[in-house]
Amino acid sequence: MTKSRSAHAINNARSCHGTLWQKGYFDRALRREDDLKTMARYIVANPLRAGLVEHIGQYPLWDAIWL
């Protein structure tokens, strides 16, 4: 639901049509408060896994409130 609504809103704002999300993109609902911390840590570590930073402290959002 989130993907379809956001895609519709973004396409309207940009006055365009078509696919917005790449194939293989899946959203995931968080069911418990504990899942939030795990998911936040996963997201913050993405630049490290992608090789964009050498250590997590180089990422400006590494100290998000959930961590």
PDBQT receptor file of N, H, CA, C and O in Angstrom, charges set to zero:
ATOM      1  N   MET A   1       0.820  -1.190   0.000  1.00  0.00    +0.000 N 
ATOM      2  CA  MET A   1       0.000   0.000   0.000  1.00  0.00    +0.000 C 
ATOM      3  C   MET A   1       0.870   1.263   0.000  1.00  0.00    +0.000 C 
ATOM      4  O   MET A   1       0.587   2.221  -0.719  1.00  0.00    +0.000 OA
ATOM      5  N   THR A   2       1.919   1.250   0.807  1.00  0.00    +0.000 N 
ATOM      6  H   THR A   2       2.149   0.472   1.391  1.00  0.00    +0.000 HD
ATOM      7  CA  THR A   2       2.793   2.418   0.886  1.00  0.00    +0.000 C 
ATOM      8  C   THR A   2       3.468   2.687  -0.446  1.00  0.00    +0.000 C 
ATOM      9  O   THR A   2       3.550   3.832  -0.889  1.00  0.00    +0.000 OA
ATOM     10  N   LYS A   3       3.950   1.631  -1.080  1.00  0.00    +0.000 N 
ATOM     11  H   LYS A   3       3.883   0.700  -0.719  1.00  0.00    +0.000 HD
ATOM     12  CA  LYS A   3       4.631   1.804  -2.367  1.00  0.00    +0.000 C 
ATOM     13  C   LYS A   3       3.697   2.385  -3.413  1.00  0.00    +0.000 C 
ATOM     14  O   LYS A   3       4.083   3.305  -4.134  1.00  0.00    +0.000 OA
ATOM     15  N   SER A   4       2.483   1.873  -3.514  1.00  0.00    +0.000 N 
ATOM     16  H   SER A   4       2.170   1.125  -2.929  1.00  0.00    +0.000 HD
ATOM     17  CA  SER A   4       1.572   2.355  -4.551  1.00  0.00    +0.000 C 
ATOM     18  C   SER A   4       1.153   3.798  -4.294  1.00  0.00    +0.000 C 
ATOM     19  O   SER A   4       1.067   4.596  -5.228  1.00  0.00    +0.000 OA
ATOM     20  N   ARG A   5       0.894   4.133  -3.044  1.00  0.00    +0.000 N 
ATOM     21  H   ARG A   5       0.964   3.485  -2.285  1.00  0.00    +0.000 HD
ATOM     22  CA  ARG A   5       0.495   5.518  -2.736  1.00  0.00    +0.000 C 
ATOM     23  C   ARG A   5       1.635   6.501  -2.951  1.00  0.00    +0.000 C 
ATOM     24  O   ARG A   5       1.433   7.585  -3.499  1.00  0.00    +0.000 OA
ATOM     25  N   SER A   6       2.835   6.121  -2.519  1.00  0.00    +0.000 N 
ATOM     26  H   SER A   6       3.000   5.240  -2.075  1.00  0.00    +0.000 HD
ATOM     27  CA  SER A   6       3.965   7.030  -2.706  1.00  0.00    +0.000 C 
ATOM     28  C   SER A   6       4.310   7.165  -4.186  1.00  0.00    +0.000 C 
ATOM     29  O   SER A   6       4.635   8.262  -4.640  1.00  0.00    +0.000 OA
ATOM     30  N   ALA A   7       4.247   6.083  -4.943  1.00  0.00    +0.000 N 
ATOM     31  H   ALA A   7       3.983   5.191  -4.574  1.00  0.00    +0.000 HD
ATOM     32  CA  ALA A   7       4.526   6.150  -6.379  1.00  0.00    +0.000 C 
ATOM     33  C   ALA A   7       3.523   7.062  -7.072  1.00  0.00    +0.000 C 
ATOM     34  O   ALA A   7       3.896   7.866  -7.926  1.00  0.00    +0.000 OA
ATOM     35  N   HIS A   8       2.273   6.942  -6.712  1.00  0.00    +0.000 N 
ATOM     36  H   HIS A   8       1.969   6.289  -6.018  1.00  0.00    +0.000 HD
ATOM     37  CA  HIS A   8       1.232   7.790  -7.306  1.00  0.00    +0.000 C 
ATOM     38  C   HIS A   8       1.493   9.259  -6.972  1.00  0.00    +0.000 C 
ATOM     39  O   HIS A   8       1.415  10.115  -7.853  1.00  0.00    +0.000 OA
ATOM     40  N   ALA A   9       1.800   9.555  -5.716  1.00  0.00    +0.000 N 
ATOM     41  H   ALA A   9       1.863   8.859  -5.001  1.00  0.00    +0.000 HD
ATOM     42  CA  ALA A   9       2.044  10.943  -5.295  1.00  0.00    +0.000 C 
ATOM     43  C   ALA A   9       3.280  11.524  -5.981  1.00  0.00    +0.000 C 
ATOM     44  O   ALA A   9       3.263  12.670  -6.431  1.00  0.00    +0.000 OA
ATOM     45  N   ILE A  10       4.339  10.740  -6.060  1.00  0.00    +0.000 N 
ATOM     46  H   ILE A  10       4.353   9.809  -5.695  1.00  0.00    +0.000 HD
ATOM     47  CA  ILE A  10       5.575  11.217  -6.696  1.00  0.00    +0.000 C 
ATOM     48  C   ILE A  10       5.370  11.435  -8.186  1.00  0.00    +0.000 C 
ATOM     49  O   ILE A  10       5.817  12.444  -8.732  1.00  0.00    +0.000 OA
ATOM     50  N   ASN A  11       4.700  10.502  -8.850  1.00  0.00    +0.000 N 
ATOM     51  H   ASN A  11       4.337   9.683  -8.407  1.00  0.00    +0.000 HD
ATOM     52  CA  ASN A  11       4.431  10.678 -10.277  1.00  0.00    +0.000 C 
ATOM     53  C   ASN A  11       3.552  11.897 -10.529  1.00  0.00    +0.000 C 
ATOM     54  O   ASN A  11       3.764  12.621 -11.502  1.00  0.00    +0.000 OA
ATOM     55  N   ASN A  12       2.568  12.133  -9.663  1.00  0.00    +0.000 N 
ATOM     56  H   ASN A  12       2.396  11.545  -8.873  1.00  0.00    +0.000 HD
ATOM     57  CA  ASN A  12       1.738  13.334  -9.817  1.00  0.00    +0.000 C 
ATOM     58  C   ASN A  12       2.560  14.598  -9.630  1.00  0.00    +0.000 C 
ATOM     59  O   ASN A  12       2.414  15.552 -10.395  1.00  0.00    +0.000 OA
ATOM     60  N   ALA A  13       3.430  14.614  -8.613  1.00  0.00    +0.000 N 
ATOM     61  H   ALA A  13       3.548  13.839  -7.991  1.00  0.00    +0.000 HD
ATOM     62  CA  ALA A  13       4.245  15.802  -8.342  1.00  0.00    +0.000 C 
ATOM     63  C   ALA A  13       5.220  16.079  -9.484  1.00  0.00    +0.000 C 
ATOM     64  O   ALA A  13       5.532  17.235  -9.767  1.00  0.00    +0.000 OA
ATOM     65  N   ARG A  14       5.694  15.035 -10.133  1.00  0.00    +0.000 N 
ATOM     66  H   ARG A  14       5.440  14.096  -9.904  1.00  0.00    +0.000 HD
ATOM     67  CA  ARG A  14       6.650  15.179 -11.235  1.00  0.00    +0.000 C 
ATOM     68  C   ARG A  14       5.967  15.247 -12.591  1.00  0.00    +0.000 C 
ATOM     69  O   ARG A  14       6.635  15.382 -13.616  1.00  0.00    +0.000 OA
ATOM     70  N   SER A  15       4.645  15.154 -12.606  1.00  0.00    +0.000 N 
ATOM     71  H   SER A  15       4.103  15.044 -11.773  1.00  0.00    +0.000 HD
ATOM     72  CA  SER A  15       3.871  15.158 -13.853  1.00  0.00    +0.000 C 
ATOM     73  C   SER A  15       4.366  14.084 -14.819  1.00  0.00    +0.000 C 
ATOM     74  O   SER A  15       4.573  14.350 -16.003  1.00  0.00    +0.000 OA
ATOM     75  N   CYS A  16       4.549  12.887 -14.311  1.00  0.00    +0.000 N 
ATOM     76  H   CYS A  16       4.380  12.671 -13.349  1.00  0.00    +0.000 HD
ATOM     77  CA  CYS A  16       4.974  11.794 -15.172  1.00  0.00    +0.000 C 
ATOM     78  C   CYS A  16       4.228  10.517 -14.796  1.00  0.00    +0.000 C 
ATOM     79  O   CYS A  16       3.496  10.475 -13.806  1.00  0.00    +0.000 OA
ATOM     80  N   HIS A  17       4.423   9.504 -15.585  1.00  0.00    +0.000 N 
ATOM     81  H   HIS A  17       5.017   9.538 -16.388  1.00  0.00    +0.000 HD
ATOM     82  CA  HIS A  17       3.773   8.214 -15.371  1.00  0.00    +0.000 C 
ATOM     83  C   HIS A  17       4.831   7.125 -15.488  1.00  0.00    +0.000 C 
ATOM     84  O   HIS A  17       5.924   7.353 -16.008  1.00  0.00    +0.000 OA
ATOM     85  N   GLY A  18       4.498   5.970 -15.008  1.00  0.00    +0.000 N 
ATOM     86  H   GLY A  18       3.610   5.785 -14.586  1.00  0.00    +0.000 HD
ATOM     87  CA  GLY A  18       5.396   4.839 -15.177  1.00  0.00    +0.000 C 
ATOM     88  C   GLY A  18       5.877   4.259 -13.868  1.00  0.00    +0.000 C 
ATOM     89  O   GLY A  18       5.441   4.651 -12.785  1.00  0.00    +0.000 OA
ATOM     90  N   THR A  19       6.782   3.321 -13.998  1.00  0.00    +0.000 N 
ATOM     91  H   THR A  19       7.136   3.002 -14.877  1.00  0.00    +0.000 HD
ATOM     92  CA  THR A  19       7.306   2.597 -12.858  1.00  0.00    +0.000 C 
ATOM     93  C   THR A  19       8.246   3.481 -12.048  1.00  0.00    +0.000 C 
ATOM     94  O   THR A  19       9.114   4.159 -12.598  1.00  0.00    +0.000 OA
ATOM     95  N   LEU A  20       8.060   3.460 -10.753  1.00  0.00    +0.000 N 
ATOM     96  H   LEU A  20       7.355   2.909 -10.307  1.00  0.00    +0.000 HD
ATOM     97  CA  LEU A  20       8.917   4.246  -9.871  1.00  0.00    +0.000 C 
ATOM     98  C   LEU A  20       9.874   3.333  -9.108  1.00  0.00    +0.000 C 
ATOM     99  O   LEU A  20      11.057   3.643  -8.967  1.00  0.00    +0.000 OA
ATOM    100  N   TRP A  21       9.364   2.229  -8.626  1.00  0.00    +0.000 N 
ATOM    101  H   TRP A  21       8.403   1.978  -8.740  1.00  0.00    +0.000 HD
ATOM    102  CA  TRP A  21      10.169   1.311  -7.804  1.00  0.00    +0.000 C 
ATOM    103  C   TRP A  21      10.888   0.309  -8.688  1.00  0.00    +0.000 C 
ATOM    104  O   TRP A  21      10.319  -0.191  -9.659  1.00  0.00    +0.000 OA
ATOM    105  N   GLN A  22      12.135   0.014  -8.357  1.00  0.00    +0.000 N 
ATOM    106  H   GLN A  22      12.598   0.420  -7.569  1.00  0.00    +0.000 HD
ATOM    107  CA  GLN A  22      12.887  -0.981  -9.115  1.00  0.00    +0.000 C 
ATOM    108  C   GLN A  22      12.364  -2.374  -8.831  1.00  0.00    +0.000 C 
ATOM    109  O   GLN A  22      11.795  -2.624  -7.769  1.00  0.00    +0.000 OA
ATOM    110  N   LYS A  23      12.555  -3.282  -9.779  1.00  0.00    +0.000 N 
ATOM    111  H   LYS A  23      13.017  -3.078 -10.642  1.00  0.00    +0.000 HD
ATOM    112  CA  LYS A  23      12.157  -4.674  -9.567  1.00  0.00    +0.000 C 
ATOM    113  C   LYS A  23      12.954  -5.238  -8.402  1.00  0.00    +0.000 C 
ATOM    114  O   LYS A  23      14.122  -4.904  -8.201  1.00  0.00    +0.000 OA
ATOM    115  N   GLY A  24      12.311  -6.076  -7.661  1.00  0.00    +0.000 N 
ATOM    116  H   GLY A  24      11.363  -6.347  -7.824  1.00  0.00    +0.000 HD
ATOM    117  CA  GLY A  24      12.983  -6.699  -6.533  1.00  0.00    +0.000 C 
ATOM    118  C   GLY A  24      12.909  -5.888  -5.261  1.00  0.00    +0.000 C 
ATOM    119  O   GLY A  24      13.420  -6.318  -4.227  1.00  0.00    +0.000 OA
ATOM    120  N   TYR A  25      12.279  -4.711  -5.312  1.00  0.00    +0.000 N 
ATOM    121  H   TYR A  25      11.864  -4.362  -6.152  1.00  0.00    +0.000 HD
ATOM    122  CA  TYR A  25      12.138  -3.899  -4.107  1.00  0.00    +0.000 C 
ATOM    123  C   TYR A  25      10.933  -4.397  -3.323  1.00  0.00    +0.000 C 
ATOM    124  O   TYR A  25       9.836  -4.526  -3.866  1.00  0.00    +0.000 OA
ATOM    125  N   PHE A  26      11.142  -4.670  -2.069  1.00  0.00    +0.000 N 
ATOM    126  H   PHE A  26      12.033  -4.566  -1.627  1.00  0.00    +0.000 HD
ATOM    127  CA  PHE A  26      10.051  -5.126  -1.211  1.00  0.00    +0.000 C 
ATOM    128  C   PHE A  26      10.039  -4.311   0.072  1.00  0.00    +0.000 C 
ATOM    129  O   PHE A  26      11.082  -4.073   0.680  1.00  0.00    +0.000 OA
ATOM    130  N   ASP A  27       8.868  -3.895   0.468  1.00  0.00    +0.000 N 
ATOM    131  H   ASP A  27       8.020  -4.089  -0.027  1.00  0.00    +0.000 HD
ATOM    132  CA  ASP A  27       8.757  -3.233   1.754  1.00  0.00    +0.000 C 
ATOM    133  C   ASP A  27       8.434  -4.281   2.807  1.00  0.00    +0.000 C 
ATOM    134  O   ASP A  27       7.974  -5.377   2.486  1.00  0.00    +0.000 OA
ATOM    135  N   ARG A  28       8.674  -3.940   4.049  1.00  0.00    +0.000 N 
ATOM    136  H   ARG A  28       9.048  -3.050   4.310  1.00  0.00    +0.000 HD
ATOM    137  CA  ARG A  28       8.477  -4.901   5.126  1.00  0.00    +0.000 C 
ATOM    138  C   ARG A  28       7.874  -4.172   6.310  1.00  0.00    +0.000 C 
ATOM    139  O   ARG A  28       8.386  -3.132   6.724  1.00  0.00    +0.000 OA
ATOM    140  N   ALA A  29       6.810  -4.695   6.852  1.00  0.00    +0.000 N 
ATOM    141  H   ALA A  29       6.395  -5.540   6.516  1.00  0.00    +0.000 HD
ATOM    142  CA  ALA A  29       6.170  -4.098   8.017  1.00  0.00    +0.000 C 
ATOM    143  C   ALA A  29       6.936  -4.475   9.277  1.00  0.00    +0.000 C 
ATOM    144  O   ALA A  29       7.374  -5.614   9.437  1.00  0.00    +0.000 OA
ATOM    145  N   LEU A  30       7.087  -3.511  10.161  1.00  0.00    +0.000 N 
ATOM    146  H   LEU A  30       6.731  -2.586  10.032  1.00  0.00    +0.000 HD
ATOM    147  CA  LEU A  30       7.701  -3.781  11.458  1.00  0.00    +0.000 C 
ATOM    148  C   LEU A  30       6.591  -4.140  12.431  1.00  0.00    +0.000 C 
ATOM    149  O   LEU A  30       5.625  -3.392  12.584  1.00  0.00    +0.000 OA
ATOM    150  N   ARG A  31       6.727  -5.260  13.074  1.00  0.00    +0.000 N 
ATOM    151  H   ARG A  31       7.512  -5.867  12.950  1.00  0.00    +0.000 HD
ATOM    152  CA  ARG A  31       5.659  -5.765  13.932  1.00  0.00    +0.000 C 
ATOM    153  C   ARG A  31       5.848  -5.450  15.407  1.00  0.00    +0.000 C 
ATOM    154  O   ARG A  31       4.870  -5.351  16.148  1.00  0.00    +0.000 OA
ATOM    155  N   ARG A  32       7.082  -5.292  15.839  1.00  0.00    +0.000 N 
ATOM    156  H   ARG A  32       7.877  -5.373  15.237  1.00  0.00    +0.000 HD
ATOM    157  CA  ARG A  32       7.355  -5.033  17.250  1.00  0.00    +0.000 C 
ATOM    158  C   ARG A  32       8.351  -3.891  17.375  1.00  0.00    +0.000 C 
ATOM    159  O   ARG A  32       9.068  -3.575  16.426  1.00  0.00    +0.000 OA
ATOM    160  N   GLU A  33       8.391  -3.283  18.537  1.00  0.00    +0.000 N 
ATOM    161  H   GLU A  33       7.808  -3.539  19.308  1.00  0.00    +0.000 HD
ATOM    162  CA  GLU A  33       9.342  -2.200  18.798  1.00  0.00    +0.000 C 
ATOM    163  C   GLU A  33      10.788  -2.697  18.640  1.00  0.00    +0.000 C 
ATOM    164  O   GLU A  33      11.653  -1.953  18.178  1.00  0.00    +0.000 OA
ATOM    165  N   ASP A  34      11.044  -3.940  19.021  1.00  0.00    +0.000 N 
ATOM    166  H   ASP A  34      10.341  -4.545  19.396  1.00  0.00    +0.000 HD
ATOM    167  CA  ASP A  34      12.393  -4.505  18.890  1.00  0.00    +0.000 C 
ATOM    168  C   ASP A  34      12.837  -4.550  17.436  1.00  0.00    +0.000 C 
ATOM    169  O   ASP A  34      14.023  -4.389  17.146  1.00  0.00    +0.000 OA
ATOM    170  N   ASP A  35      11.906  -4.764  16.525  1.00  0.00    +0.000 N 
ATOM    171  H   ASP A  35      10.943  -4.895  16.761  1.00  0.00    +0.000 HD
ATOM    172  CA  ASP A  35      12.231  -4.812  15.102  1.00  0.00    +0.000 C 
ATOM    173  C   ASP A  35      12.736  -3.461  14.603  1.00  0.00    +0.000 C 
ATOM    174  O   ASP A  35      13.545  -3.412  13.677  1.00  0.00    +0.000 OA
ATOM    175  N   LEU A  36      12.276  -2.373  15.197  1.00  0.00    +0.000 N 
ATOM    176  H   LEU A  36      11.619  -2.412  15.950  1.00  0.00    +0.000 HD
ATOM    177  CA  LEU A  36      12.667  -1.030  14.779  1.00  0.00    +0.000 C 
ATOM    178  C   LEU A  36      14.170  -0.828  14.951  1.00  0.00    +0.000 C 
ATOM    179  O   LEU A  36      14.831  -0.310  14.051  1.00  0.00    +0.000 OA
ATOM    180  N   LYS A  37      14.710  -1.230  16.091  1.00  0.00    +0.000 N 
ATOM    181  H   LYS A  37      14.173  -1.650  16.822  1.00  0.00    +0.000 HD
ATOM    182  CA  LYS A  37      16.145  -1.076  16.340  1.00  0.00    +0.000 C 
ATOM    183  C   LYS A  37      16.951  -1.928  15.357  1.00  0.00    +0.000 C 
ATOM    184  O   LYS A  37      17.949  -1.464  14.806  1.00  0.00    +0.000 OA
ATOM    185  N   THR A  38      16.526  -3.155  15.141  1.00  0.00    +0.000 N 
ATOM    186  H   THR A  38      15.715  -3.532  15.589  1.00  0.00    +0.000 HD
ATOM    187  CA  THR A  38      17.226  -4.044  14.214  1.00  0.00    +0.000 C 
ATOM    188  C   THR A  38      17.221  -3.469  12.805  1.00  0.00    +0.000 C 
ATOM    189  O   THR A  38      18.253  -3.460  12.134  1.00  0.00    +0.000 OA
ATOM    190  N   MET A  39      16.071  -2.989  12.355  1.00  0.00    +0.000 N 
ATOM    191  H   MET A  39      15.232  -2.996  12.900  1.00  0.00    +0.000 HD
ATOM    192  CA  MET A  39      15.957  -2.440  11.009  1.00  0.00    +0.000 C 
ATOM    193  C   MET A  39      16.741  -1.135  10.874  1.00  0.00    +0.000 C 
ATOM    194  O   MET A  39      17.365  -0.900   9.839  1.00  0.00    +0.000 OA
ATOM    195  N   ALA A  40      16.719  -0.285  11.900  1.00  0.00    +0.000 N 
ATOM    196  H   ALA A  40      16.212  -0.476  12.740  1.00  0.00    +0.000 HD
ATOM    197  CA  ALA A  40      17.489   0.963  11.854  1.00  0.00    +0.000 C 
ATOM    198  C   ALA A  40      18.978   0.664  11.736  1.00  0.00    +0.000 C 
ATOM    199  O   ALA A  40      19.683   1.319  10.968  1.00  0.00    +0.000 OA
ATOM    200  N   ARG A  41      19.456  -0.310  12.481  1.00  0.00    +0.000 N 
ATOM    201  H   ARG A  41      18.884  -0.843  13.104  1.00  0.00    +0.000 HD
ATOM    202  CA  ARG A  41      20.875  -0.689  12.391  1.00  0.00    +0.000 C 
ATOM    203  C   ARG A  41      21.215  -1.223  11.003  1.00  0.00    +0.000 C 
ATOM    204  O   ARG A  41      22.286  -0.934  10.469  1.00  0.00    +0.000 OA
ATOM    205  N   TYR A  42      20.317  -1.992  10.426  1.00  0.00    +0.000 N 
ATOM    206  H   TYR A  42      19.447  -2.227  10.859  1.00  0.00    +0.000 HD
ATOM    207  CA  TYR A  42      20.523  -2.517   9.073  1.00  0.00    +0.000 C 
ATOM    208  C   TYR A  42      20.639  -1.366   8.066  1.00  0.00    +0.000 C 
ATOM    209  O   TYR A  42      21.536  -1.356   7.223  1.00  0.00    +0.000 OA
ATOM    210  N   ILE A  43      19.731  -0.409   8.164  1.00  0.00    +0.000 N 
ATOM    211  H   ILE A  43      19.003  -0.417   8.849  1.00  0.00    +0.000 HD
ATOM    212  CA  ILE A  43      19.721   0.718   7.223  1.00  0.00    +0.000 C 
ATOM    213  C   ILE A  43      20.968   1.571   7.372  1.00  0.00    +0.000 C 
ATOM    214  O   ILE A  43      21.591   1.941   6.377  1.00  0.00    +0.000 OA
ATOM    215  N   VAL A  44      21.336   1.885   8.602  1.00  0.00    +0.000 N 
ATOM    216  H   VAL A  44      20.830   1.584   9.410  1.00  0.00    +0.000 HD
ATOM    217  CA  VAL A  44      22.508   2.722   8.844  1.00  0.00    +0.000 C 
ATOM    218  C   VAL A  44      23.785   2.037   8.352  1.00  0.00    +0.000 C 
ATOM    219  O   VAL A  44      24.740   2.716   7.972  1.00  0.00    +0.000 OA
ATOM    220  N   ALA A  45      23.812   0.710   8.355  1.00  0.00    +0.000 N 
ATOM    221  H   ALA A  45      23.037   0.159   8.663  1.00  0.00    +0.000 HD
ATOM    222  CA  ALA A  45      24.995  -0.020   7.900  1.00  0.00    +0.000 C 
ATOM    223  C   ALA A  45      25.062  -0.146   6.377  1.00  0.00    +0.000 C 
ATOM    224  O   ALA A  45      26.079  -0.607   5.858  1.00  0.00    +0.000 OA
ATOM    225  N   ASN A  46      24.029   0.242   5.650  1.00  0.00    +0.000 N 
ATOM    226  H   ASN A  46      23.203   0.616   6.071  1.00  0.00    +0.000 HD
ATOM    227  CA  ASN A  46      24.040   0.130   4.188  1.00  0.00    +0.000 C 
ATOM    228  C   ASN A  46      25.235   0.824   3.533  1.00  0.00    +0.000 C 
ATOM    229  O   ASN A  46      25.862   0.219   2.663  1.00  0.00    +0.000 OA
ATOM    230  N   PRO A  47      25.588   2.068   3.905  1.00  0.00    +0.000 N 
ATOM    231  CA  PRO A  47      26.754   2.709   3.277  1.00  0.00    +0.000 C 
ATOM    232  C   PRO A  47      28.053   1.933   3.533  1.00  0.00    +0.000 C 
ATOM    233  O   PRO A  47      28.943   1.909   2.683  1.00  0.00    +0.000 OA
ATOM    234  N   LEU A  48      28.153   1.308   4.692  1.00  0.00    +0.000 N 
ATOM    235  H   LEU A  48      27.430   1.328   5.382  1.00  0.00    +0.000 HD
ATOM    236  CA  LEU A  48      29.329   0.507   4.996  1.00  0.00    +0.000 C 
ATOM    237  C   LEU A  48      29.385  -0.725   4.094  1.00  0.00    +0.000 C 
ATOM    238  O   LEU A  48      30.428  -1.030   3.517  1.00  0.00    +0.000 OA
ATOM    239  N   ARG A  49      28.264  -1.429   3.977  1.00  0.00    +0.000 N 
ATOM    240  H   ARG A  49      27.416  -1.181   4.447  1.00  0.00    +0.000 HD
ATOM    241  CA  ARG A  49      28.206  -2.614   3.122  1.00  0.00    +0.000 C 
ATOM    242  C   ARG A  49      28.432  -2.266   1.655  1.00  0.00    +0.000 C 
ATOM    243  O   ARG A  49      28.994  -3.066   0.907  1.00  0.00    +0.000 OA
ATOM    244  N   ALA A  50      28.000  -1.082   1.240  1.00  0.00    +0.000 N 
ATOM    245  H   ALA A  50      27.544  -0.431   1.848  1.00  0.00    +0.000 HD
ATOM    246  CA  ALA A  50      28.165  -0.656  -0.158  1.00  0.00    +0.000 C 
ATOM    247  C   ALA A  50      29.564  -0.111  -0.441  1.00  0.00    +0.000 C 
ATOM    248  O   ALA A  50      29.896   0.189  -1.588  1.00  0.00    +0.000 OA
ATOM    249  N   GLY A  51      30.383   0.018   0.603  1.00  0.00    +0.000 N 
ATOM    250  H   GLY A  51      30.114  -0.225   1.535  1.00  0.00    +0.000 HD
ATOM    251  CA  GLY A  51      31.735   0.527   0.417  1.00  0.00    +0.000 C 
ATOM    252  C   GLY A  51      31.814   2.038   0.281  1.00  0.00    +0.000 C 
ATOM    253  O   GLY A  51      32.827   2.561  -0.184  1.00  0.00    +0.000 OA
ATOM    254  N   LEU A  52      30.768   2.747   0.675  1.00  0.00    +0.000 N 
ATOM    255  H   LEU A  52      29.945   2.322   1.052  1.00  0.00    +0.000 HD
ATOM    256  CA  LEU A  52      30.758   4.208   0.575  1.00  0.00    +0.000 C 
ATOM    257  C   LEU A  52      31.518   4.865   1.722  1.00  0.00    +0.000 C 
ATOM    258  O   LEU A  52      31.980   5.999   1.595  1.00  0.00    +0.000 OA
ATOM    259  N   VAL A  53      31.646   4.158   2.837  1.00  0.00    +0.000 N 
ATOM    260  H   VAL A  53      31.271   3.237   2.940  1.00  0.00    +0.000 HD
ATOM    261  CA  VAL A  53      32.425   4.618   3.989  1.00  0.00    +0.000 C 
ATOM    262  C   VAL A  53      33.285   3.456   4.472  1.00  0.00    +0.000 C 
ATOM    263  O   VAL A  53      32.970   2.292   4.222  1.00  0.00    +0.000 OA
ATOM    264  N   GLU A  54      34.369   3.780   5.162  1.00  0.00    +0.000 N 
ATOM    265  H   GLU A  54      34.625   4.726   5.364  1.00  0.00    +0.000 HD
ATOM    266  CA  GLU A  54      35.243   2.730   5.683  1.00  0.00    +0.000 C 
ATOM    267  C   GLU A  54      34.831   2.270   7.072  1.00  0.00    +0.000 C 
ATOM    268  O   GLU A  54      35.071   1.126   7.457  1.00  0.00    +0.000 OA
ATOM    269  N   HIS A  55      34.207   3.175   7.820  1.00  0.00    +0.000 N 
ATOM    270  H   HIS A  55      34.011   4.105   7.507  1.00  0.00    +0.000 HD
ATOM    271  CA  HIS A  55      33.656   2.793   9.119  1.00  0.00    +0.000 C 
ATOM    272  C   HIS A  55      32.371   3.579   9.350  1.00  0.00    +0.000 C 
ATOM    273  O   HIS A  55      32.178   4.664   8.803  1.00  0.00    +0.000 OA
ATOM    274  N   ILE A  56      31.508   3.012  10.161  1.00  0.00    +0.000 N 
ATOM    275  H   ILE A  56      31.664   2.130  10.605  1.00  0.00    +0.000 HD
ATOM    276  CA  ILE A  56      30.146   3.525  10.317  1.00  0.00    +0.000 C 
ATOM    277  C   ILE A  56      30.114   4.980  10.798  1.00  0.00    +0.000 C 
ATOM    278  O   ILE A  56      29.175   5.709  10.480  1.00  0.00    +0.000 OA
ATOM    279  N   GLY A  57      31.116   5.408  11.552  1.00  0.00    +0.000 N 
ATOM    280  H   GLY A  57      31.879   4.816  11.811  1.00  0.00    +0.000 HD
ATOM    281  CA  GLY A  57      31.174   6.778  12.050  1.00  0.00    +0.000 C 
ATOM    282  C   GLY A  57      31.299   7.824  10.953  1.00  0.00    +0.000 C 
ATOM    283  O   GLY A  57      31.021   8.999  11.192  1.00  0.00    +0.000 OA
ATOM    284  N   GLN A  58      31.710   7.425   9.759  1.00  0.00    +0.000 N 
ATOM    285  H   GLN A  58      31.936   6.471   9.565  1.00  0.00    +0.000 HD
ATOM    286  CA  GLN A  58      31.806   8.360   8.637  1.00  0.00    +0.000 C 
ATOM    287  C   GLN A  58      30.441   8.685   8.037  1.00  0.00    +0.000 C 
ATOM    288  O   GLN A  58      30.288   9.673   7.319  1.00  0.00    +0.000 OA
ATOM    289  N   TYR A  59      29.461   7.852   8.336  1.00  0.00    +0.000 N 
ATOM    290  H   TYR A  59      29.586   7.050   8.919  1.00  0.00    +0.000 HD
ATOM    291  CA  TYR A  59      28.109   8.076   7.823  1.00  0.00    +0.000 C 
ATOM    292  C   TYR A  59      27.432   9.099   8.724  1.00  0.00    +0.000 C 
ATOM    293  O   TYR A  59      27.343   8.867   9.929  1.00  0.00    +0.000 OA
ATOM    294  N   PRO A  60      26.951  10.221   8.192  1.00  0.00    +0.000 N 
ATOM    295  CA  PRO A  60      26.439  11.298   9.044  1.00  0.00    +0.000 C 
ATOM    296  C   PRO A  60      25.217  10.929   9.888  1.00  0.00    +0.000 C 
ATOM    297  O   PRO A  60      24.941  11.608  10.877  1.00  0.00    +0.000 OA
ATOM    298  N   LEU A  61      24.490   9.893   9.536  1.00  0.00    +0.000 N 
ATOM    299  H   LEU A  61      24.714   9.342   8.732  1.00  0.00    +0.000 HD
ATOM    300  CA  LEU A  61      23.290   9.531  10.309  1.00  0.00    +0.000 C 
ATOM    301  C   LEU A  61      23.516   8.283  11.160  1.00  0.00    +0.000 C 
ATOM    302  O   LEU A  61      22.551   7.646  11.582  1.00  0.00    +0.000 OA
ATOM    303  N   TRP A  62      24.757   7.930  11.417  1.00  0.00    +0.000 N 
ATOM    304  H   TRP A  62      25.541   8.448  11.075  1.00  0.00    +0.000 HD
ATOM    305  CA  TRP A  62      25.051   6.715  12.167  1.00  0.00    +0.000 C 
ATOM    306  C   TRP A  62      24.501   6.752  13.579  1.00  0.00    +0.000 C 
ATOM    307  O   TRP A  62      24.224   5.699  14.152  1.00  0.00    +0.000 OA
ATOM    308  N   ASP A  63      24.337   7.919  14.149  1.00  0.00    +0.000 N 
ATOM    309  H   ASP A  63      24.562   8.775  13.683  1.00  0.00    +0.000 HD
ATOM    310  CA  ASP A  63      23.891   8.026  15.541  1.00  0.00    +0.000 C 
ATOM    311  C   ASP A  63      22.387   8.279  15.661  1.00  0.00    +0.000 C 
ATOM    312  O   ASP A  63      21.945   9.028  16.532  1.00  0.00    +0.000 OA
ATOM    313  N   ALA A  64      21.617   7.656  14.791  1.00  0.00    +0.000 N 
ATOM    314  H   ALA A  64      21.976   7.047  14.084  1.00  0.00    +0.000 HD
ATOM    315  CA  ALA A  64      20.163   7.795  14.831  1.00  0.00    +0.000 C 
ATOM    316  C   ALA A  64      19.638   7.410  16.219  1.00  0.00    +0.000 C 
ATOM    317  O   ALA A  64      20.247   6.599  16.916  1.00  0.00    +0.000 OA
ATOM    318  N   ILE A  65      18.543   7.977  16.598  1.00  0.00    +0.000 N 
ATOM    319  H   ILE A  65      18.048   8.636  16.032  1.00  0.00    +0.000 HD
ATOM    320  CA  ILE A  65      17.982   7.801  17.936  1.00  0.00    +0.000 C 
ATOM    321  C   ILE A  65      17.755   6.330  18.300  1.00  0.00    +0.000 C 
ATOM    322  O   ILE A  65      17.826   5.974  19.477  1.00  0.00    +0.000 OA
ATOM    323  N   TRP A  66      17.488   5.485  17.325  1.00  0.00    +0.000 N 
ATOM    324  H   TRP A  66      17.430   5.774  16.370  1.00  0.00    +0.000 HD
ATOM    325  CA  TRP A  66      17.193   4.074  17.624  1.00  0.00    +0.000 C 
ATOM    326  C   TRP A  66      18.434   3.263  17.906  1.00  0.00    +0.000 C 
ATOM    327  O   TRP A  66      18.333   2.129  18.375  1.00  0.00    +0.000 OA
ATOM    328  N   LEU A  67      19.604   3.812  17.634  1.00  0.00    +0.000 N 
ATOM    329  H   LEU A  67      19.687   4.733  17.253  1.00  0.00    +0.000 HD
ATOM    330  CA  LEU A  67      20.835   3.044  17.797  1.00  0.00    +0.000 C 
ATOM    331  C   LEU A  67      21.427   3.259  19.160  1.00  0.00    +0.000 C 
ATOM    332  O   LEU A  67      22.471   2.689  19.477  1.00  0.00    +0.000 OA
TER     333      LEU A  67
